[in-house]
């Protein structure tokens, strides 16, 4: 499933997604790819993250992304992993109600204001 397919088909997010794509310059594709392999010691670096960390992903995300967020959740102390229902890459606009609820709950539970 394409990462933007569900957002494009969702009436709550399709218009905003189209605006975002039309406004994007394409710099990422026209210049050298900014994606770099994970540096050595990534797990050790994740272990050093001190603040409470909310990790979110869409339940329709690619399995590789799900593996990534699962690893983050495993290695980042004091982290919480939440899967946002019926969403993929643009989960905060595909399912804003659940996203906002999960974020608010996390902030309250961790006394973050």
Phi, psi and omega in degrees: 000131178295138184301337182256359184301311183294324178293322180292329182269349183273121181300334180286336187239346189298316181296315179295320179298317179299318178298314181299317180293318179294329180277345183284131185285340184084010181310316182306322184272339183268345182243179182300143184296121181285351179290126178233149178300155178300137181289159173303143177082016182302317180297317179297322178294319178297323179298338183271355180290121186266318186290156173304138187230123175264124179247123182236147175209157177277141181297340179264010181296158177301143180305328178296318178295320178298321176296319180297311182291330176295318177295318178301315180297323180291320189261343178268114179297151176058039178250159178227128179259129179232132175259124181272124185294150174051038181215166182228239188290326184256049191301328181288340175253344176282325179218068184297329181297310180291319179303310181295321178297314180296318179295313180299315178301315180299315180296318180293313181301327182258009178052046179255125183233000000 
